[in-house]
Every structure is written in structure tokens, then in C-alpha cells.
Amino acid sequence: MSAISRLAALLAGSSKTVVFTGAGISTESGVPDFRGPNGIWSRMKPIDFDTFMHNEDARREAWRRTLSRTAGWVGAKPNEGHFAIARLIETGKLGHVSTQNVDNLHQDAGVQPRADRHGRQGGCRHPR
């Protein structure tokens, strides 16, 4: 039995499934992963949360990267993986999606409910 057949059998027998995703689901959309050999962090140094929160120049650099397409996800479109998850939610087989991705591709594919573990690009609210 192939891995896909085993997954299909597990889903068929499940009443509610939770899906966790990371950068790998978006690579087919042309979005680079973060830690791979050609990943985002091979081209630029990460800006950690504390630095982002306490350094205006770091925040400007983080937003420059996003808005200038340097990070690689601006303009990307959802792929079959994103749409397959949305269809599974529509059928009632998936109860929830939890993602580390900030690229909005799950949202663009219509995935709800969804927990965006690292936030989303396209909006920011300062906690003060």
C-alpha cells in the first residue's frame, strides 16, 4: 500500500483530523523554504522577535524584505496541496489547520478554520 493510499485510508476512517503545515507545502507555489540549502535564511539573516520589537531599523528591514519580494512569497498562488486541504475541510474530514506559514496561501485557498502560528503577511498590529 502506497503512502497516499495509507493516508486516504486514515482520512476515510477519521471523524475529525488536524493538519499541521510548514514551508514545504508552499514550495510548489515557488515559495522558498527557510532552512534548506536555497532557503530564505541562506540569503539573509533572520530578524529575531526581540530585535524586531525593540529596533525600528529591524522592523523597517523586515517589512522591506516582505514588500520588495525579497523573501519570495509576495505574488505566490496556492497550489494543489492548499486546495486539497480546503476541500477536505469542506467535506467535514478536517477539523482544523495549524500552519507556521506566513505566506497567506492557505487563506487564499479558502482554508478555514486556521491557526497562523507565526502570523500572516499583509497586516501587523503593535501590542502597545
Summary of the structure (lengths in Angstrom):
residues: 128
radius of gyration: 16.7
end to end distance: 53.7
largest distance: 53.9
contacts: 306
relative contact order: 0.18
helix: 43%
strand: 11%
